[in-house]
Amino acid sequence: MTYVAIRRDAIEEIIAERLLQSTDFEKGTEFAKAIQAKQAVDVTPRIEMRTNKNGIFIFGRSGGESHYVVFDVEQAGGLSPGDSCSNTLLFIQKTLRFATKYWGGKVLTPSESVVSNSTRGIIFPFPISQQTNVRMVIDLSPDAERLARRGKAGRYLLVFKIADDSSGSEEPALATFRRFLDDLDALGSGLEATAAEVGPVQIAGLSSTSLVDLETHVDPHLAYETWMHLLTNDQRDFVTAPLISPRRVDGPAGSGKTVSLALSAVHAMKQAEIDGTEYNAMFVTHSEASRKYIETVIASMGGGKYVEDQSGSHHLTVSTLQGYCASILRQDLSATEFVDPDAYDAKQLQTMYVEEALKAVKSEISTFERFMSPAFRDYIANEDENLKLALIQHEIAVVIKGRSRESLDIYKKIPAISSGLPIISEGDKAFIWRIYENYRAQLVTGGQFDTDDVVLTALGQLSTPIWRRRRVRDGFDALFVDETHLFNMNELSVFHHLTKSTMQFPIAFAVDRAQAIGDRGWSDDIDITSLVPSGAGGDTSKVKLNSIFRSSPDIVNLAFTITSSGASLFTNFDDPLARAHSNMTFVEEKKAKPPTYEEYASDAAMIEAAFEQADRMRDDMSTSRGEISIIASTEELFRDLERYAAEHGKPVESLKQRGDDELAKRAKATGRFVLSMPDYVGGLEFDGVVLVGVDQGRVPPLMTSHLAESRAYMTFAAHNKLYVAISRARYRVLIMGARERGASTILDPAFAMKALTRT
C-alpha cells in the first residue's frame, strides 16, 4: 500500500511556486524524485514532507485537518521510481489545479471535466501537441458512506487511474485510501505544520513590489542575479556554457530565447572580467527597434557598462547587421544613401521598388514570352501579385546579388534554387534580369543602396587580405545573433567573417523558424552553422527550449494546432511546439480563459466590436489598455481600425515596425490599445490579443493562382502570421471574423481539437 497525500495548504504553495511547475527547473526535478522515492526533502520553506511505512504526507503551515488530494500510487501508477520525473510532476500539478477549482466551484478548462451523474473527475494532463489519450481518473467522493458517518464527506479526492485505456467508469480499490485515513487519525495533531512562518522568498535584485509583478509575469528587465534564479536547467546550461563553437537555441515564442541570449552575452562579459582577459563581443539584432530594446534589457541585467564603455577591454556592441556593415563602409557610404537606416523598413521599401519594376517590365513581356518556359509564363500571367513580388525580391537578393554577383553570365549558368521562382529556361532568367535592371535603375536614380548591396559590399571588404590580417585585432571574441530566422542567406554569410578566430566560431544564435513570416530562404539544414567553413574546430551544439513562460496552456494548444497544420505544407519545417508546454503558475492561469472565435454580420460591426471586446477583456483582467493588442489580418482592416479609432476617440497607438518596445511601453503608460498587424508584433507580449478578420479570403488572402506550390506557400505564410499573433498573448485570445465569409480554414484543426470554441 503506497499513497501520496497532499493537504490543501500545501496544494496552494505547490501550484503557485514557479520553480515547481516543471522538471525544467532543478527544484521541480528534486520534488518529483522525492515523491517517487517517498522521501522527505526541503523543497520550499513553506511546506513539509513527512513519510511513514505506507506513504507520504505533504502539508503546509496552516495546521489542522483540511482537504486532501490522495494518489493511490500502486493502483494509479505514474508516481513510482522509474517513472518519468516530468510526467510525475505534471500529474501532480494538473491534479492539484483541478482540486483547487473543484473545491472552489470555479470553471474547469477543456482538458478537465466532471462526468455527468457520477462522482468521477477526468483530466487529460498532456497538451494537444503530445497527441496522447492518457487520462487521469479521480474519485470525487471516495468511501462516501464511511466518511459521511465521520462527518468528513467532501474533503478528499482520490486519484486511482492514470492510463490511456481508461473509460472513466472504473471503481477504485479503497484499501490504500482507508490506510491513509487510519494514518491520518493516528498522526492527529502531529501533522500540525512545522514549516517556517516565512514571508515572500527574497531573490537577489527583487523588491517586494517586483515580487508581486513576478506572480503575474516575468519582466525581461530584471537583474542578472535575479534571472539566474529563474532560469530553467536548459536555459542555465546555455547561458553559462563557454562559447567556443556555434551554439543554436531553438524554441517557440515565449520560451525565453532572447532573454537567454542576452544573459549569455552578459555572462560572457562578466566571466572575462573575472578572468582578467580582454573580451570584445557583438549582439546582432534585425531591426533598429529591437536593437534599442536589447540595449535596455542588457542594461537592466547589469551589462550597461559593457555597452557604454567603447574603449574598455570588455566591450559589448549592440547593433543591427546593416548598421555594422555600414560602419565598415563608412568612408564609402553616407547615411543618406541607404534605402532606409532600419533594416526591416528597408526591406519593405525594396518591395515597393520591385513592384514598380514589375509594372514597368510588363509592357515588354511580349518580347520575352516566346522564350519563356510554359510553366514560368503561366506563373507570371496568373500568379497572385503579392507572391510574385516576394519571390522576385528573393531572387534579386539571394540569387542575382548573392550567388551571381550581379553578373548576367553567371546568373545564366547557375541552377535555380528549389525554394525560389519556377525558373527553367534562359528566357525565364532574361525576364527576371530585366526586372532587376529596372529595380537597380530606381536605386541609381535615388542615389540609394539596398540592404543586400550594403551587406554584400561589406562581405567583400571582410573577404580581403587586409581584413584577414586585421581580424585578430578588430574581430569579435563572440557573436550573439537574435531572431536569426529573419536574416536571408546573404546576411547569414557575414557572421563567420566577424570572429577573431578563423578556426573556431563562437557564435550563439536564437531561432524560431515559425516566426519567419513568408521567408523562403531557409531550410532545416541551412543556418549559421552550415555557413561556417568546413574543417573549423569545435562541434556545433543545439539547445531546445520547450517551456513556454508567456502563454497559458490553452493558448499554447491553439498555437500548436496552427503550426502543426502549417508544418504539413513543407517537409523541412520543424514545428517548435511539438514538445512544448506552458509553465504558468496557477496564479497566472486564473487570469486565463480558453480562446474563442466570434462572427459578425459585417466588417463595420466587427471593427466596432473589436474595441468593445478589447475594453471588456481589459476590465475582466483588471489590466491596462496597453496590455491589450488589436491585431488586423490585412492592411485594409488595419486602416479601417485606425480610421474608426480616430473618428470615435478610441485610445490607440499604431505599431508599424517590428518589435517596437518603446511604443509598447508608451501605450501602457498612456492607457492606449496597441493596434498592429502580425508582421510587426513579433518580439512583444500582451495580456490579451484581439485578432480581427481571421476569415476566408483574408487568411490566407484570396488567390487567383491555380499553382499548387504557390497556394501552399501563401497558406504557409498565413500560418506563420497567425502563429506570431496568437503567441503574443499571455492569458486571452479572441479571434473575429465576418459571418458572410466564414472562419478561415486554417482554424478548422483548432475547432476540431477543441482548442478554439465558437461563441
Secondary structure, DSSP 8 states (H G I E B T S, - for coil): --EEEEEHHHHHHHHH-GGGS-TTSHHHHHHHHHHHHT------TT-EEEE-SSEEEEE-SS-SS--EEEEEHHHH-SSSTTS-HHHHHHHHHHHHHHHHHHHHT----TTEEE-TTSSEEEE--S-GGG----EEEEESSTTHHHHHHHT-TTSEEEEEEEESS--S------HHHHHHHHHHHHHGGGGS--S----S---TT--HHHHHHHHH---S---HHHHHHH--HHHHHHHHS---S-EEEE--TTSSHHHHHHHHHHHHHHHHHHHT--EEEEEEESSHHHHHHHHHHHIIIIIHHHHH-TTSSEEEEEEEHHHHHHHHTTTT--GGGBS-SSHHHHHHHHHHHHHHHHHHHHTTHHHHHTTS-HHHHHHHHHS-HHHHHHHHHHIIIIIIIIISTT-HHHHHHS---TTS----SHHHHHHHHHHHHHHHHHHHHHT-B-HHHHHHHHHHHHTSHHHHHHHHHHSBSEEEES-GGGS-HHHHTTGGGSBS-SS---EEEEE-GGGSTT--S--TT-SHHHHS-TT-SS--EEEE--EESSS-HHHHHHHHHHHHHHHTT-TT---TTTT-EE---HHHHTT----EEEEESSHHHHHHHHHHHHHHHHHHHT--GGGEEEEESSHHHHHHHHHHHHHHT--EEE--STT-HHHHHHHHHHT-EEEE-TTT-TT--EEEEEEE--BTBBTTB------HHHHHHHHHHHHHHHHHHHTTEEEEEEEEEETTT-B-GGGHHHHHTTSSEE-
